[in-house]
Amino acid sequence: MGQLFVISGLSGAGKDSVIKGLKRRLNFHWVITTTTRPKRKGETEGKPYHFVSKEKFKKMISQKKFIEWAKVYDNYYGVQEKDIKDLLKKRKPVILKVDYQGAKTIKKKFPKAKVIFILPPSLKILEKRLRLRGQDSERVIKRRLEEAKKEMKNLKQWDFLVVNEEGKLDKTIQKVARIILKN
Protein backbone atom coordinates (compact mmCIF):
# COMPACT_ATOMS: atom_id res chain seq x y z
CA MET A 1 0.00 0.00 0.00
CA GLY A 2 1.22 3.51 -0.81
CA GLN A 3 1.91 6.32 1.65
CA LEU A 4 -0.13 9.53 1.46
CA PHE A 5 1.77 12.84 1.50
CA VAL A 6 -0.03 16.15 1.73
CA ILE A 7 1.76 19.23 0.39
CA SER A 8 0.32 22.32 2.03
CA GLY A 9 1.49 25.79 2.86
CA LEU A 10 0.94 29.48 2.56
CA SER A 11 -0.38 30.96 -0.67
CA GLY A 12 2.72 32.13 -2.53
CA ALA A 13 5.15 29.91 -0.59
CA GLY A 14 5.98 27.85 -3.68
CA LYS A 15 3.88 24.69 -3.35
CA ASP A 16 3.23 24.40 -7.09
CA SER A 17 6.90 24.99 -7.93
CA VAL A 18 7.98 22.31 -5.44
CA ILE A 19 5.46 19.83 -6.83
CA LYS A 20 6.56 20.56 -10.39
CA GLY A 21 10.14 19.80 -9.33
CA LEU A 22 9.09 16.60 -7.55
CA LYS A 23 7.43 15.36 -10.74
CA ARG A 24 10.84 15.44 -12.45
CA ARG A 25 12.58 13.56 -9.61
CA LEU A 26 10.18 11.08 -8.05
CA ASN A 27 7.82 8.38 -9.24
CA PHE A 28 4.51 8.98 -7.45
CA HIS A 29 0.76 9.16 -7.94
CA TRP A 30 -0.79 12.63 -8.01
CA VAL A 31 -4.27 13.32 -6.63
CA ILE A 32 -5.90 16.00 -8.76
CA THR A 33 -7.96 18.54 -6.84
CA THR A 34 -11.21 19.91 -8.25
CA THR A 35 -11.71 23.69 -8.20
CA THR A 36 -14.06 26.43 -9.34
CA ARG A 37 -11.29 29.00 -9.73
CA PRO A 38 -10.52 30.19 -13.26
CA LYS A 39 -7.65 28.61 -15.14
CA ARG A 40 -4.39 30.54 -15.04
CA LYS A 41 -2.07 30.97 -17.98
CA GLY A 42 -0.62 27.60 -19.00
CA GLU A 43 -3.15 25.51 -17.06
CA THR A 44 -5.39 22.93 -18.73
CA GLU A 45 -8.01 20.48 -17.53
CA GLY A 46 -6.33 18.04 -15.15
CA LYS A 47 -3.12 20.08 -15.02
CA PRO A 48 -2.99 21.04 -12.19
CA TYR A 49 -6.74 20.90 -11.36
CA HIS A 50 -10.09 19.61 -12.54
CA PHE A 51 -11.92 22.86 -13.35
CA VAL A 52 -15.70 22.90 -12.83
CA SER A 53 -18.43 25.50 -12.40
CA LYS A 54 -19.65 26.46 -8.93
CA GLU A 55 -22.99 24.82 -9.75
CA LYS A 56 -21.33 21.48 -10.62
CA PHE A 57 -19.11 21.67 -7.54
CA LYS A 58 -22.13 22.22 -5.28
CA LYS A 59 -23.85 19.21 -6.87
CA MET A 60 -20.74 17.11 -6.16
CA ILE A 61 -20.88 18.27 -2.52
CA SER A 62 -24.51 17.16 -2.23
CA GLN A 63 -23.53 13.80 -3.74
CA LYS A 64 -20.81 13.48 -1.05
CA LYS A 65 -18.06 13.01 -3.64
CA PHE A 66 -15.44 14.92 -1.65
CA ILE A 67 -13.41 13.72 1.33
CA GLU A 68 -12.76 17.37 1.98
CA TRP A 69 -13.68 20.62 0.36
CA ALA A 70 -13.36 24.25 1.27
CA LYS A 71 -14.22 27.67 0.01
CA VAL A 72 -10.96 29.61 -0.19
CA TYR A 73 -10.71 33.16 -1.53
CA ASP A 74 -14.21 32.93 -3.09
CA ASN A 75 -13.49 29.66 -4.92
CA TYR A 76 -14.19 26.04 -4.00
CA TYR A 77 -11.52 23.32 -3.81
CA GLY A 78 -12.14 19.64 -3.12
CA VAL A 79 -10.50 16.21 -3.11
CA GLN A 80 -12.47 13.12 -4.00
CA GLU A 81 -12.09 10.29 -1.47
CA LYS A 82 -12.38 7.62 -4.15
CA ASP A 83 -9.34 9.04 -5.95
CA ILE A 84 -7.16 8.80 -2.83
CA LYS A 85 -8.30 5.29 -1.88
CA ASP A 86 -7.76 3.97 -5.42
CA LEU A 87 -4.24 5.40 -5.59
CA LEU A 88 -3.27 4.18 -2.11
CA LYS A 89 -3.87 0.59 -3.25
CA LYS A 90 -0.80 0.95 -5.43
CA ARG A 91 2.77 0.81 -4.13
CA LYS A 92 4.01 4.28 -5.07
CA PRO A 93 3.73 7.35 -2.83
CA VAL A 94 0.52 9.36 -3.26
CA ILE A 95 0.80 13.15 -3.19
CA LEU A 96 -1.89 15.79 -3.05
CA LYS A 97 -1.90 19.53 -2.55
CA VAL A 98 -4.45 21.24 -0.33
CA ASP A 99 -4.68 24.37 1.82
CA TYR A 100 -4.18 24.17 5.59
CA GLN A 101 -7.90 23.56 6.24
CA GLY A 102 -7.86 20.64 3.83
CA ALA A 103 -4.66 19.28 5.36
CA LYS A 104 -6.36 19.15 8.78
CA THR A 105 -9.34 17.26 7.34
CA ILE A 106 -7.17 14.80 5.40
CA LYS A 107 -5.06 14.13 8.50
CA LYS A 108 -8.22 13.30 10.49
CA LYS A 109 -9.51 10.88 7.86
CA PHE A 110 -6.08 9.45 6.97
CA PRO A 111 -4.08 9.63 10.25
CA LYS A 112 -1.02 8.01 8.65
CA ALA A 113 -0.80 10.78 6.03
CA LYS A 114 2.31 12.96 6.32
CA VAL A 115 1.76 16.71 5.93
CA ILE A 116 4.66 18.69 4.47
CA PHE A 117 4.03 22.40 5.02
CA ILE A 118 5.90 24.80 2.71
CA LEU A 119 6.83 28.22 4.15
CA PRO A 120 8.42 31.35 2.74
CA PRO A 121 11.51 32.68 4.56
CA SER A 122 9.51 35.72 5.76
CA LEU A 123 6.20 37.52 5.34
CA LYS A 124 8.03 40.28 3.48
CA ILE A 125 9.28 37.80 0.87
CA LEU A 126 5.83 36.21 0.72
CA GLU A 127 4.31 39.60 -0.11
CA LYS A 128 6.97 40.14 -2.80
CA ARG A 129 6.18 36.73 -4.35
CA LEU A 130 2.45 37.40 -4.35
CA ARG A 131 2.97 40.75 -6.07
CA LEU A 132 5.41 39.34 -8.64
CA ARG A 133 2.87 36.69 -9.68
CA GLY A 134 0.75 39.55 -10.97
CA GLN A 135 -2.50 37.62 -10.72
CA ASP A 136 -4.18 39.01 -7.60
CA SER A 137 -5.75 42.35 -6.77
CA GLU A 138 -4.45 44.43 -3.88
CA ARG A 139 -7.47 43.33 -1.82
CA VAL A 140 -6.69 39.64 -2.44
CA ILE A 141 -3.00 40.09 -1.64
CA LYS A 142 -3.83 41.74 1.68
CA ARG A 143 -6.29 38.96 2.48
CA ARG A 144 -3.71 36.28 1.66
CA LEU A 145 -1.13 37.98 3.90
CA GLU A 146 -3.58 38.21 6.82
CA GLU A 147 -4.44 34.54 6.37
CA ALA A 148 -0.72 33.67 6.27
CA LYS A 149 -0.19 35.37 9.64
CA LYS A 150 -2.96 33.22 11.16
CA GLU A 151 -1.65 29.99 9.60
CA MET A 152 1.88 30.62 10.88
CA LYS A 153 0.60 30.55 14.47
CA ASN A 154 -0.36 26.86 14.13
CA LEU A 155 2.69 25.27 12.55
CA LYS A 156 3.21 22.62 15.27
CA GLN A 157 0.36 20.52 13.89
CA TRP A 158 2.26 19.58 10.71
CA ASP A 159 4.60 16.62 10.34
CA PHE A 160 7.29 18.51 8.40
CA LEU A 161 8.05 22.21 7.86
CA VAL A 162 10.15 23.17 4.84
CA VAL A 163 11.23 26.77 4.22
CA ASN A 164 11.41 27.63 0.52
CA GLU A 165 14.35 30.03 0.68
CA GLU A 166 14.60 32.79 -1.91
CA GLY A 167 16.58 31.61 -4.94
CA LYS A 168 16.98 28.07 -3.53
CA LEU A 169 14.00 26.23 -5.00
CA ASP A 170 16.14 23.25 -6.01
CA LYS A 171 17.26 22.74 -2.39
CA THR A 172 13.63 22.96 -1.24
CA ILE A 173 12.62 20.31 -3.77
CA GLN A 174 15.50 18.08 -2.60
CA LYS A 175 14.40 18.43 1.04
CA VAL A 176 10.80 17.47 0.22
CA ALA A 177 11.95 14.56 -1.97
CA ARG A 178 14.12 13.21 0.90
CA ILE A 179 11.14 13.38 3.28
CA ILE A 180 9.01 11.39 0.85
CA LEU A 181 11.70 8.80 0.16
CA LYS A 182 12.40 8.25 3.89
CA ASN A 183 8.76 7.79 4.95
MONOR-V971655 format. One line per field, one symbol per residue. ss: DSSP state (H for helix, E for strand, L for the rest). burial: b if it has 24 or more other C-alpha atoms within 12 Angstrom, else e. Layout:
# MONOR-V971655
ss = ???
burial = ???
This chain:
# MONOR-V971655
ss = LLLEEEEEELLLLLHHHHHHHHHHHLLEEEELEEELLLLLLLLEELEEEEELLHHHHHHHHHLLLEEEEEEELLEEEEEEHHHHHHHHLLLLEEEEELLHHHHHHHHHHLLLLEEEEEEELLHHHHHHHHHHHLLLLHHHHHHHHHHHHHHHHHHHHLLEEEEELLLLHHHHHHHHHHHHHHL
burial = ebbbbbbbbbbbbbbbbbbbebeeebebbbbbbbbbbeeeeeeeeeebbbbbeeeebbebbeeeebbbbbeeeeebbbbbbebbeebbeeeebbbbbbbbbbbbbbbeeeeebbbbbbbbbebebbbebbeeeeeeeeeebeebbebbeebbeebeebbbbbbbeeeebeebbbbbbebbeee
